[in-house]
Amino acid sequence: MIKEFSDPENDGVGVDIIRASSDGNMIAADFWWAAGDYTGHRPVILDVKSNAVTLLPLDDRILKQLPSCDYFEEFIGVTNAREAIIRVPKSAYVETGCPSQGKWLFNLHSGIVRRMQ
């Protein structure tokens, strides 16, 4: 599925291997693209046991729920339940009133995002 995926982009693109889940059954990779100071994420999760791959663009699923603080997102891990872990740190562009928004879970099957408890 990953090899067949293609999406023309005009700016920078790349892939980063993020890490494995704590039980070692899931491996996460980030197929990202960048335009100016914006970076979009397309989390990819490989289930090692079933050899199944899941991928879905994050788009603005998290950012649209946050104040207009020019936040950015970091794909930092994967849970044993195949959810991508996304961190939203303090805004690098706004001095006050835009604190860290913590960690979020992104379900690549449903597209649902929720704050991590």
C-alpha positions in Angstrom: 0.0 0.0 0.0 2.8 2.4 0.8 4.7 1.8 -2.4 1.5 2.4 -4.4 0.7 5.7 -2.7 1.7 8.8 -4.6 0.7 12.4 -4.2 2.4 15.2 -6.2 3.8 17.9 -4.0 5.5 21.1 -5.1 7.6 21.6 -2.0 9.7 19.4 0.3 8.6 15.8 0.9 10.1 13.0 3.0 9.6 10.1 5.3 10.8 9.6 8.9 10.7 6.3 10.8 9.2 7.4 14.1 9.4 4.4 16.4 7.8 1.1 17.4 4.9 0.7 19.8 5.7 -0.4 23.4 4.8 -4.0 22.6 6.9 -3.9 19.4 3.9 -4.9 17.2 3.4 -1.6 15.5 6.0 0.5 13.5 5.2 4.1 12.8 6.5 6.3 9.9 5.7 9.8 8.9 5.3 10.6 5.2 5.5 14.4 5.5 5.4 17.4 3.2 6.5 21.0 3.8 5.5 24.3 2.3 7.2 27.3 3.8 7.0 26.9 7.6 4.1 24.5 7.4 4.6 20.7 7.7 1.8 18.3 7.0 1.8 14.8 8.3 0.6 11.5 6.8 1.0 8.9 9.6 1.7 5.4 8.4 1.4 2.4 10.8 2.6 -1.1 10.0 1.2 -4.0 12.1 4.1 -6.4 12.1 2.0 -9.4 13.1 -0.6 -9.1 10.3 1.7 -7.1 7.9 -1.2 -4.7 7.4 -0.4 -1.0 6.7 -2.7 1.9 7.6 -2.2 5.5 6.4 -4.2 8.6 6.6 -3.4 12.3 6.2 -3.7 14.2 9.5 -4.7 17.4 7.7 -6.2 20.0 10.2 -8.0 17.5 12.4 -6.2 18.7 15.5 -5.4 22.3 14.6 -9.0 23.3 13.8 -9.9 22.5 17.4 -7.2 24.8 18.8 -7.0 28.6 19.2 -5.4 30.5 16.3 -1.9 30.4 17.7 0.1 29.1 14.6 0.7 25.8 16.3 2.7 23.0 14.7 2.4 19.2 15.2 4.9 16.5 15.7 4.2 12.8 15.0 6.1 11.2 17.9 4.9 7.6 18.4 2.3 4.9 18.0 0.2 3.1 20.6 -0.3 -0.7 20.8 -3.8 0.0 19.5 -2.5 1.4 16.2 -3.2 5.1 17.0 -0.6 7.7 16.0 0.6 10.0 18.9 0.8 13.6 17.8 2.4 16.3 20.1 1.4 20.0 19.8 4.1 22.0 21.6 3.9 25.7 22.7 3.6 28.0 19.7 7.0 29.1 18.4 5.4 32.1 16.8 3.2 33.6 19.5 4.9 34.8 22.8 2.0 34.6 25.3 -1.4 32.9 25.5 -0.5 29.9 23.3 0.7 27.1 25.7 1.5 23.5 24.7 -1.6 21.6 23.7 -0.1 18.2 24.8 -0.4 14.9 23.1 -3.2 13.7 20.9 -4.2 10.3 19.6 -5.1 10.0 15.9 -7.1 6.9 14.8 -6.1 6.1 11.3 -9.2 4.0 10.6 -11.9 6.4 11.8 -10.0 9.7 11.3 -11.0 10.7 14.9 -8.5 12.7 17.0 -8.7 13.0 20.8 -6.5 14.4 23.5 -4.4 11.8 25.3 -5.3 11.3 28.9 
